[in-house]
Amino acid sequence: MQKKFKEHINTHFPFLKDKNLLVAVSGGLDSIVLAHLLNSIKIATISLAHCNFKLRGKDSDLDEEFVKTFAEKNRNLIFTTSFETSKEAVKQKTSTQIVARTLRYQWFQKLLTSNNLDYILTAHHADDNLETFLINLTRGSGLEGFTGIPAINGNIIRTLLPFSRTEILNFAETHKINWREDTSNASTKYVRNKIRHKIIPVLKEINPSVLTTFANSINHLKEVEEIVHDKIADIAKASVSKENENLKIDIQKIKELANSKAYLYQLLKEYHFTQWHDVYDLLNAQSGKQVFSKTHRLLKDRKYLLLSKIENKPTTETIAIKAKQTVITQPLNLSFQEVKEIRAHDKQTIYVDKDLLKYPLFLRKKQIGDYIYPLGLQGKKKLSKYFKDKKFSLIDKENTWLLCNADNAIIWAIGHRQDRRFMVKTSTKSYLKITKL
């Protein structure tokens, strides 16, 4: 196996040569064999990382001591840490497995940054890959869940994926390599263990070469996935545009596709939506309907679906601006400058008669009953009517800040239109230039 492993590294991971590698070592069979192999082929500098999750009492502490002894024997630098995993799981209201995984990888990334290390290596192997596939199958995953554990995921590298648990065990026994046995691996309490102990043995009985045929199937699925990615890129180019930090999806162009729901899923899957039926229904919903994920909002607005990131700032916020202030930076950047003449201005700059201002000025969002006297237009308009005439989307309306006088009169719909009541006249003696930076 050692020769095969070295050839695999040289062929598929040549970039690991002479790098500083961090190997995740639990003390179990797979991770100890990985560390042993990497030490043996001497292609890079190896450091070890061990997490004590404090889930198995004394056994967890013995695992840590075992890994420390292994590191000392092999002259590897070792990093260790411990977590109150059970308490954290209760706090976060999630499973210990999910919490342990999150804590583990967050710590690994910190180690890379603070110790000038290049890559994290984990000991996932062929059996893990099959187990993950079957777990995703039971949960109703999309195509991405059926392409297996990625060998390269950013700076996380998995060099043992072609090797089976049987190969790893035989190598350890042949070379008399000791490891720690995690007794919880024998329990069928967890889904992965149920699949490992009850389902995979049956699959191997039906087809002794199931891991090989599975690997071939994974490769075929990855090829299909690449085709899908290319097609989705073409669809996105034709139907998705960017407006500021938001995405606009052309509803009609999506509905013209043979399988519009599938394309919509592919376009939006990275934004953490879970209520997919509600997402699909937006294609035919009335304007104003919206669906939320933990991070994003999808809004139906006439001809488009508008995707925006959820901001934590309250939209009812009001910010006061004192007479002597020259700059504000929150919730947006504005500068206030007394000038003696008016130069050409655009939507980002206005000039006002300073004598008409009553301080404090303040910034706020739209309120019911707001109206504006738009510079360049006759009469006054309800702000809602002005927004409608200018074809503002609902997100545009929500994102527009208003600069107001102390008496609540609108001075400027910032970035859009000045109110002519505050415009500079021939008799104006004090000019104030206000600029959105």
SEMI-908849 format. One record per residue: residue in three letters; x, y, z of N, C-alpha, C, CB in turn. Coordinates in steps of 0.02 Angstrom, whole numbers, plus 50000, padded with zeros to 5 digits. Glycine has a CB too. Layout:
// residues N
ALAXYZXYZXYZXYZ...
// end
This chain:
// residues 437
MET500414994050000500005000050000500435006350000499545000050060GLN501005006050034501425012050038501645014349969502035010650081LYS501855009649926502075011349858501485014349819502355005149822LYS500905011149825500305013449790500105020449814499725008549800PHE500175021549880500005027949908500465033449882500035027649985LYS501115031949879501605036849855501475038549782502325034249863GLU501315033549741501165034749670500535039049664501065027949633HIS500045037649707499425041549707499565048849723498915038649757ILE499985050049774500165056949792500525060349735500615056849855ASN501015057049705501405060049651500975061649590501985055449631THR500475057449578500055058349519499515063649529499725051849500HIS499175063349586498595067649597498715073649643498035063549624PHE499235073349684499365078849731500105081049730499165076749801PRO500385082249671501095084149668501235090749705501325084749596PHE500715094849713500805101349746500945100649821500185105549735LEU500865094549849501005093549920501745092949935500635087449945LYS502145091749883502865090649894503185096749926503205089049827ASP503565095449979503955100550015503505105850050504425104049967LYS502865104250059502425108850095502405107150169501715108550065ASN502085111550207501975110450278501255107950288502115116850320LEU501185101650305500535098450306500295097350378500545091850268LEU499655098550389499345097250454498895091250446498945103550480VAL499045085850482498665079650476498205078850536499145073450470ALA497555078150523497065077250576497115070050601496345078850552VAL497285069150664497395062450693496965061550755498145061350710SER496485056850750496055055450806496355050250853495375053050782GLY496805046150825497075040450862496805033950836496925041050937GLY496285034350793495985028450763496405025750706495295029950739LEU496205019950680496565016450629496735020750568496165010450606ASP496225023950539496315027450476496805033250481495645030050451SER496725037450532497145043350538497865041450558496855048150590ILE497945036250598498625034050616498995031250556498595028850673VAL498645027350515498955024650454499135030350407498485019650420LEU498695035350400498855041050356499485044550381498265045950354ALA499525045950445500115049250472500745044950462500025050750547HIS500665038350472501235033750462501475033950389501035026550481LEU501005033650342501185033750271501525040250252500555032750228LEU501275045850274501565052250257502265052950287501125057850282ASN502355050550348503025050550377503505046150338502995048250451SER503245040550313503665035650279503905038050211503305029150271ILE503475041350172503665043250104504045049850103503045043650060LYS504035053450158504455059450167504395064450109505175057350174ILE503785066250090503715071150037503615078250064503125069249993ALA503475078750129503305085350157503455085350232502565087150143THR503385091150262503455091850335502775090550366503725098850355ILE502755085850412502115083550441502025085950512502075075850438SER501475089350526501265091050593500585087650606501215098850604LEU500455086150668499835082650685499365087250725499985076250726ALA498725086050718498225089850756497725084950786497865095150711HIS497595085550851497125081050885496625085050926497505076050930CYS495985083450917495445086550956495185081551008494875088850910ASN495165083751070494845079851123494155082751134495275079851189PHE493645079051110492955081551114492625080151181492545078651058LYS492965076551225492715074951292492025071651291492675081351334LEU491955066951244491315063551237491335056451266491115063251164ARG491945053851279491995046851302492395046251366492315042551247GLY492365051551407492695051251472493435049951468492375046151513LYS493665044951506494375043351510494645041151443494495037951561ASP494235037651402494465035351337494685041251292493915031351302SER494335046851296494525052751257495215055251277494005058351265ASP495345055151342496005057351367496555052451346495995058151443LEU496395045951347496885040851326497045041551251496625033851341ASP496535043351210496655044551139497165050151130495995046351103GLU497075055451169497525061251164498235059251183497285067051209GLU498305055451237498975053351259499295048751206498935049651327PHE498895044451176499145039951124499425043951065498595035151100VAL499055048951043499275052950985499905056851003498715057850963LYS499945059451063500545063051085501165058451083500455065951155THR501065052251106501615047351105501815045751033501405040951142PHE501325044950989501465043650919501865049350889500815042550879ALA501675055550904502015061450877502735061650902501645067850897GLU502825060250966503505060450994503945055150962503475059451070LYS503665049150952504045043650922504245045250850503635037150924ASN503805048650814503935050150744504215057250732503295049250704ARG504355060650788504655067350785504215072250745505345067050753ASN503565071750757503085076350727502895081650778502455072650701LEU502855087850755502565093050796501825091450804502675100150764ILE501545092450864500845090850874500475096650908500775084450917PHE499865097850884499425102750914498825099050944499185108150862THR498635100751005498045097651036497585102951064498265092651092THR496955101351067496465105751098495895101551124496215111251049SER495485104351166494895100751192494285105251189495015098251265PHE493705102051182493075105651177492555102551224492815105551104GLU492135106851252491555104451290490985103351240491345109651347THR491055098051201490615097051143489885096151162490845090951104SER489755092351213489055091151233488715097551255489025085951290LYS489065101651294488785108051317488655112651257489255111351367GLU489125112651210489055116951151488465114651108489705116951110ALA488355108051104487805105451064487135107551095487835097751060VAL487085107451161486475109651195486375117051183486515108251271LYS486915120851187486885128151177486645129851107487565131351190GLN486895126251058486725127650988486105123850965487305125850944LYS485835119551007485235115650992485335111450928484635120250984THR485885108050925486035103650868486395097450893486445107350815SER486575092950847486875086650867487605087550885486805081450811THR487855082950927488565083250946489015082050886488715078051001GLN488785078050838489185076650778489295082950737488855071250736ILE488765086750727488815092950688489255097950724488115095950674VAL489155098650790489555103350828490295101350828489305103750901ALA490425094850837491115092550838491455093950772491135085050853ARG491105092650717491395093950651491555101350641490925091450595THR491085105650661491185112850653491775115250694490555116650672LEU491795113250758492335115350802493015112850775492225112650872ARG493015106850752493625103750726493915107650668493485096550705TYR493505108850617493765112250557493915119550569493265111550500GLN493545122850613493705129750630494395130150663493175132750677TRP494535125350707495185125250741495745123750691495195120050797PHE495635118950646496135117450595496315123650554495885111850548GLN495815127350533495945133350493496345138550531495285136350469LYS496205139150595496585143850637497325141550642496275144450708LEU497425135050648498105132450653498495133850589498095124850666LEU498165133150531498505134550468498735141750465498035133050410THR498275146250484498435153450480498985155450528497805157550494SER498945153050589499415155350641500085151750640499095154450709ASN500145146150603500765142350604501085141550534500645135550633ASN500835145550487501125145450419501115138450389501845148050422LEU500555134950397500465128350368500075128950303500105123550418ASP500145124050259499865124650192499205120950182500355122150142TYR499165114750206498565110750193498375106550254498675106150133ILE497725104950258497475100350308497345093750274496815103150342LEU497595088250301497465081550273497045077550321498135077850258THR496495074850296496065070550336496075063450307495335073250339ALA495855058650348495945051550330495325048250300496165047650390HIS494895052050267494305049050236494535044150181493845054550205HIS494185038450178494375033250131493765030850091494705027250168ALA493855025550051493335023450004492685021350040493595017549963ASP492745017950097492145015950133491765022050159492325011250192ASP492135027150183491815033350205491425036550148492345038350232ASN491715036150088491405039150030490735035750014491875038649969LEU490735029150016490115025450004489595026850058490265017950000GLU489815027050121489355028550175489025035450167489715028250243THR489435040350148489175047150138488665047250081489755052050123PHE488815043750027488345043249970487675040449993488645038849914LEU487695035150032487075031850055486695036350103487225025150087ILE487045039950146486725044750192486355050050152487235047950240ASN486705052850102486395057950060485795055250021486915060850011LEU485845048850000485295045749964484675045350008485495038649941THR484765043650072484185043050117483885049850133484395039550182ARG484295055250126484055061950143483785065750083484615065950174GLY483815062750023483555066049964483995071449937482895068849979SER484635070149931485115075049907485035076249832485825072849922GLY485285082049810485335083449739485965080149710485355091049726LEU486115081649648486685078549613487335079449652486755081449544GLU487435085349682488065086749717488165082049776488085093949741GLY487615079349803487685074649859487865067649838487045074549899PHE487835066349772487985059649747488655059249712487435057549699THR489055064449717489715064249684490275062849734489845070849649GLY490095060949794490585058549842490935064149879491095054449807ILE491375062049925491785066749963492325069449916492105063350026PRO492405076049910492915078749865493615077349890492805086249855ALA494055075249845494755074049864495095080649883495135070649807ILE494895085949850495165092649865494585097349877495625095249808ASN494575100449935494045105249952494385111349983493505102150000GLY494595116049940494985121749965495665119449988494615125350021ASN495815120550052496455118350080496395111850118496735123750125ILE495835108350110495735101850142495845096350090495015101250174ILE496315091850104496515086750056496375079850086497265087450038ARG496105075350044495945068550066496305063550020495175067250067THR496875061350042497315057149999497155049750004498035058350018LEU496735047650051496595040450060495955038250025496555038850133LEU495615042649989494965040849960494975034649915494705046649921PRO495505033149878495495027049836495575020549876496035027449784PHE495755021049940495925015049979495345013050024496555016350021SER495235006550027494685003850068494905003050141494444997050040ARG494415002350185494565001150255494934994450263493915001150297THR494774989550221495124983150225495854983850207494794978050178GLU496014987650155496714988850136497094992250193496754993150072ILE496774997250223497095001050277497214996450337496665007050298LEU496734992250354496804987650410497354982650396496144984050424ASN497364979750336497894974850319498584977950324497774972050248PHE498644984250301499294987750303499514988650376499254994550267ALA499044990650419499204991750489499424985250523498614994750526GLU499064979850508499234973450540499904970850514498684968350527THR500024971550448500654969150419501254972850449500644970050343HIS501184979350459501734983450484501704984450560501744990150449LYS501264980650592501214980850665501134987950692501824977550696ILE500674991650661500524998450681499954998350733500325002950620ASN500065001450789499555001650842499095007650831499885001950911TRP498475006950853498005012450851497505011650908497635012650782ARG497105016750919496585016650970495915014950939496555023351008GLU495555010250968494905008350943494365012350979494775000750952ASP493985016150941493425020050968492825015350976493255026250922THR492645013851038492115008951051491445011451023492045007651125SER491355018051016490725020650990490615018850917490685028250999ASN491165016950882491105015050812490705008550803491795014150781ALA490665004550856490304998250852489554999250864490584993250902SER489365005050891488665006350907488285008150844488605011950959THR487655006050841487225007950784486755013650804486815001850760LYS486955017450854486565023150876486545028550821486845026150941TYR487115029350787487175034550736487015031850666487875037650737VAL486755036050622486555033950555487145031050517486265039850516ARG487725034350520488305031850483488495024850505488905036550493ASN488465023650570488645016950595488135011650574488705017150671LYS487505013450571486995008750548487145006650476486295011850553ILE487305011650435487475010150365488105005950361487555016650324ARG488605007750402489245004150401489174996850421489745007650447HIS488774995550473488744988750501488174984450474488684989150575LYS487644987650448487064983750427486944983750351486464986350461ILE487124989150317486964989650246487554988050201486714996650230ILE488124990950215488714989850172488924982550171489294994250195PRO488914978950227489094971750222488634967850173489044968550292VAL488004969750171487544966450124487734968250052486814968550138LEU487894974550040488104976749973488734973049951488224984349971LYS489204972149998489824968649981489704961249970490344969650037GLU489184958550003489004951549992488704950749922488494949250046ILE488304955549902488004955249835488534956349781487444960549827ASN488984961249794489514962849747490154964149785489324969049703PRO490604959249789491224960049826491644965949800491644953749821SER491534968149739491914973749711491504980249713492114972249639VAL491054980749761490594986549763490964993149768490104985849821LEU491534993349804491894999649812492195001849745492444998849864THR492414996949705492694998649639492155001149592493044992549608THR491584997449590491044999549546490745006149569490494994049544PHE490725007149635490485013549661490945019249640490435013249739ALA491595018249644492075023349622491975025149549492805020949635ASN491835020049507491705021349436491075025549427491645014649397SER490565023749466489935027549462490035034749483489395024149506ILE490425035749536490565042549559490905046649504491015042349623ASN491385043549470491725047049416491245049049360492285042649388HIS490775044549344490275046149293489835051949315489845039949277LEU489635051749379489205057149405489575063849405488965055349475LYS490215063649419490605069849419490645072749348491315068649446GLU490695068449299490695070749229490025073949211490845064949181VAL489485070849235488815073649223488755080349259488275068749247GLU489025080749320488995086949358489355092649321489305085949427GLU489905091149289490265096249252489845098849193490935093549226ILE489485094249161489035096249106488485100749133488735090049071VAL488195098949190487675102949221487935109949238487405099549285HIS488545110249266488835116749284488915121149223489515115749318ASP489145118249168489225122149106488555124849082489545117749051LYS488035120549085487365122649062487085128149107486885116649061ILE487175127349173486925132349220487285139049210487015129949293ALA487925138849194488295144949181488005148649121489045143449169ASP487805144849070487495147949011486815151049028487415142748954ILE486425147249068485765149749088485835156149131485375144349127ALA486315156049177486425161849220486625167949179486965160349273LYS487045166949130487265172449088486675175649051487785170149037ALA486185171649032485615174048993485055176849036485345168548950SER485005174649099484405176349138484535179749204484015170149150VAL485165180249224485335183249290485775189349280485675178049336SER485605194749313486015200749311486145203149382485685206349268LYS486655207249389486825209749456486655217149460487575208549472GLU486345219149514486165226049525486385227949595485405227349515ASN486915231949600487245233249663487475226549693486755237049713GLU487245224849752487445218549783486905213149775487585219449857ASN486385214749736485825210149728485825206749660485165213849739LEU485505200949657485425197349593484705198049569485615189949601LYS484635199049503483975199349471483905193349424483875206049433ILE483395189249435483275183449393482665184749350483185177049436ASP482755184549286482205185949238481715180149240482485187049166ILE481115181349266480615176049275480405172949209480005178849311GLN480275177049159480035174449095480555169849063479875180249047LYS481185171649067481705167449037481775160749073482375171149038ILE481665160849139481685154549176481085150249159481705155949252LYS480485153349153479875149549139479875146549069479265154049147GLU480275149449024480325146848956480735140448952480615152048910LEU481105138949004481525132949005481105126749016482065133449059ALA481325121148988480935114948991480815112549063481285109448952ASN481305113449107481235111449176481445117249220481665105049192SER481005122249224481175128449258481345127549331480605133349251LYS481005122949365481135121949437481845119349448480635117049466ALA482075114749406482745112049414483275117449403482855106249364TYR483155121749353483635127049340483635132149397483475130549274LEU483045133649423483005138449478483365135749539482265139949495TYR483295129249552483645126149608484395126849600483455118749615GLN484645125449540485365125849528485625132949536485535123149459LEU485225137849515485435144849521485445147349593484975149249480LEU485035144249636484945146949703485195142349759484225148449715LYS485445136549743485595131549795486125133849845485825125149763GLU486575138349825487105140449870486875145549921487685143249830TYR486245147649918486005152949962485585150350020485595157849923HIS485625143850033485375140750094484615140550101485655144250152PHE484255140750045483525140050049483345132750065483185142349983THR482815131850102482585125050118481855124050096482645123750193GLN481465129350093480765128850074480705129549997480325134450109TRP480925124349962480985124849890480305125349854481365118849863HIS479785122349881479125123049850478905130349850478605118649886ASP479055133849905478885140949910479305145049861478995143549982VAL479935143049852480375146449804480095145749734481095143749807TYR479905139649715479645138449647478985142249636479535130849636ASP478575142649689477935146049683478005153449669477525145049746LEU478585156349685478695163449673478665165149598479365165649701LEU478805160249556478795161449484478105163949461478995155149445ASN477575161649495476895163549476476535167449530476505157249459ALA476905169749580476585173249635476485180649619477015172549699GLN476095184049661476015191249654476645194849677475405193649695SER476745200849651477315204949673477275206149748477345211649634GLY477845205849780477865206949852477945200549892477255210349875LYS477785194749862477885188449896478635187149903477535182549858GLN478835184049959479545182949971479655176550012479845188950007VAL480255173950004480465167950040481155169450071480495161549993PHE481255167050132481875168450168482275162050180481725171950234SER482925162650176483385157650203483715160850264483915155150149LYS484185157450294484525160350352484945166450332484975155250385THR485145166750269485605172050248485325176650194486225168950222HIS484805174450158484575178250100483815178750097484845175150036ARG483595183650057482885184450043482785184249967482625191150072LEU482265180649946482085180349876481395183549869482075172949849LEU481355188749829480755192949824480495193049753480905200049848LYS479835191949745479505192649679479345200049668478865188249674ASP479625202849615479505209849599479365210449524480105214249620ARG478725210549507478505211049437478845205749394478665218049410LYS479335207649354479635203049304480235199249331479825206949243TYR480425200549393481045197649418480965194449487481585203049421LEU481405189649500481525187449569482145191049592481595179549574LEU482105194449648482665198349673482965194949733482445205549691LEU483605193449729483955189949784484395195049820484385184049757SER484295195649884484705200349924484915197049989484315206849938LYS485485199250013485735196750076485355199950133486495198050083ILE485185196050184484825198650241485295202850283484515192950283GLU485105209150294485505213550336485225213450406485505220750308ASN485685213950455485475213950524485275220850550486025211150567LYS485395225950508485235232750530484475233950527485605237950486PRO484195236850578483475238250577483305243650526483225240350646THR482775242650487482595247450435482245253550463482165244150382THR482035253450527481705259150557482195263850590481195256750609GLU482835262550582483355266350614483335273750590484045263250599THR483445278350637483495285450621484155288050647482895289450652ILE484525291650605485195294050623485185301650621485745291250576ALA485335304850677485345312150681486015314850657485215314550754ILE485995320750624486595324050598486605331150625486605323950519LYS487125332750663487175339350695487445344550645487635338950756ALA487365350950663487535356450618488275356550600487335363050649LYS488705354750645489425355450632489735349050603489785357250695GLN489335343850593489615337650565489785338650491489125331850574THR490365336150472490575336650401490565329850366491285339550397VAL490555324450405490565317750376490165313050421491285315050366ILE489785308450390489515302750427489705296450388488735303350436THR489775290950423489975284650390489465279150399490645282350418GLN488965280150441488445275150452487765278450450488545271550519PRO487275275650416487265269150381487555269550310486565266550378LEU487745275550289488085276450225488545282350232487575277450166ASN488985283250184489485288650187489215294950154490145286450154LEU489185300350193488985306950168489475312150192488265308650190SER489615317050148490025322750169489615329150162490675323150126PHE489735333950207489385340350208489915345850205488935341050272GLN489885349950153490415354950142490115361650121490915352450089GLU490295366950158490095373650137490515375850078490165378750196VAL490185378250025490535380349964490285387249942490455375149907LYS490665390449899490485397149875490195397149805491085401549876GLU490245391349772489965390949704489705383949690490495392949651ILE489265383649641488975377249621489335374649559488215377849609ARG489545368549563489845365349505489365359949480490545362349522ALA489535356949424489105351649396488995346249448489415348649332HIS488385343949454488235338649503487855333049469487845341449563ASP487835327349504487485321449478487055318649534487995316149452LYS486845312349526486405309349576486745308249643486135302849550GLN487405308749644487765307549706487915314049744488415303949692THR487735319749715487895326249745487305331049738488535329349713ILE487145334649791486645339949787486935346249820485975337749822TYR486635352049801486795358449833486155361249862487115363549781VAL486185363349925485585365849958485725372749989485345360950013ASP485175376350001485195382750035485265381350110484565387150019LYS485855382750137485975381050206485515384750254486695382550224ASP485295390750235484865394750279484175391550289484785401750252LEU483995386950244483345383650249483365377350292483095381850180LEU483955375450312484035369250351483895370450424484735366350342LYS483555365750455483425365750527483745359550557482655366050542TYR484195360650603484565354950632484225352750697485295356950645PRO484335346350714484745341550676484385338850615484955335650722LEU484775337850561484515334050505484515326750526484955335050440PHE484165322550489484205315450505484085311150444483695313650560LEU484345305150449484255300050397483745294950420484935296550380ARG483315292950374482825287850391482595284450326482205290850429LYS482195279250334481885275950277481175278750266481865268250287LYS480855276650213480195279050193479675277650248479985275750128GLN479225282550257478665281750303478005283050266478735286550363ILE477465280350292476805281550262476655289050264476255277550300GLY476425291750207476255298750203476805303250179476025301050270ASP477405300550168477965304650143477795307550074478605300450139TYR478015313750062477955316549996478585320649981477315320849989ILE478695322049918479295325449896479105330349839479835320449872TYR479455335949836479395340649780480005339449735479355348249805PRO479955334749687480545332749649480835338549608480375326949604LEU481475339749617481815344849578481765343149504482565345549599GLY481535348049464481455346949392480765344849372481935341749370LEU480325343649422479635341749407479155346649439479485334449431GLN478535346949415478035351449442477665348249501477545353449387GLY477465352449548477045350149603477405345449651476445346749576LYS477005342549695477285337749743477015330849726477105339649815LYS477375325749751477175318849738477245314849802477615315649682LYS476765310349812476885305449865477515301649848476265300649873LEU477915300349898478535296849885478405289949855478945296149950SER477875286749878477695280149851477545280549776477095277149888LYS477205286049755477055287049684477695288449645476545292849675TYR478135292449674478775293849641479165287349630479195298849683PHE479205283149682479555276649675479235272449620479545272849742LYS478575272449618478225268349568478365270849498477465268349582ASP478345277449489478475280449423479185278849399478365287949424LYS479645278549447480345277149430480485269649427480805280449480LYS479945265649434480005258349430480495255449482480215256349360PHE480475258249542480885255449596480635248449613480875260149659SER481085243849622480895237349650480775238149724481445231949636LEU480475233149755480355233549827481005234049865479965227449850ILE481525230749840482175231149873482465238149864482655225849844ASP482385241049805482615247949794482285252649845482465250249722LYS481635251849854481275256149901481545255249972480515254549899GLU481645249049991481885247650059482585250250070481855240250073ASN482985250350017483695252250024483815259750016484105248549974THR483295263549998483375270749988483335274550054482835273449939TRP483875278250069483885282450128483655289450111484595282650159LEU483315292550158483065299350148483425304050196482295299650160LEU483675309550169483965314850211483405319850224484585318250176CYS483265321050288482685325150306482885331050350482155320950342ASN482485336350346482555342150389482295340450458482185348250359ALA482415344850506482185343550574481425343150578482435348950622ASP481075346450531480345346250531480065340450490480075352850504ASN480495335650472480315329450437480225330350362479685326650466ALA480335336450335480295337450263480895334050229480275345050246ILE480755330550174481285327050138481715332050099480985321750090ILE482365331750109482845335850073483095332150011483445337850118TRP483195325550020483505321749966483335314349973484275322749965ALA483065311349920483045304049916483735302149891482455301349868ILE484165300049935484885299849922485045295349863485265297449985GLY485425298249817485625294549757485105294849702485765287549774HIS484535298449715483995298449665483755305449647483415294249690ARG483425309049694483125315449676483135320149736482405314549649GLN483325326449724483315331649775482625334849777483855337049762ASP482425337049836481805340849844481955348149827481515340149917ARG481535351049783481685357849758481565363249811481275359249697ARG481225361649866481125366549918481775368949949480675363749972PHE482295364849942482935366549974483475368449923483185360750016MET483255369449861483745370849809484045377849818483415370249739VAL484635378649790484985385049792484645389849744485745384149775LYS484515396049768484215401249726484725406849715483565404149759THR484555411449673485015417049658485165421149720484735421549603SER484675421249767484765425149828485125421349884484095427549853THR485265415049871485575410849923486265413449939485605403549901LYS486395414150004487055416750025487505411150053486965422150078SER487215405650075487605400350106487435393650073487475400050182TYR487935390950036487835384650000488115378850041488175384949930LEU487745373450039487995367250070488005361750018487565365150131LYS488585359050006488655353549958488625346949998489335354149918ILE488175342549978488095336050012488245330649961487365335150043THR488695326349978488935321249930488885314349962489655322649908LYS488615309749922488625302649942489295299749918488015298549912LEU489705297549964490385295349947490385288049926490855296450006
// end
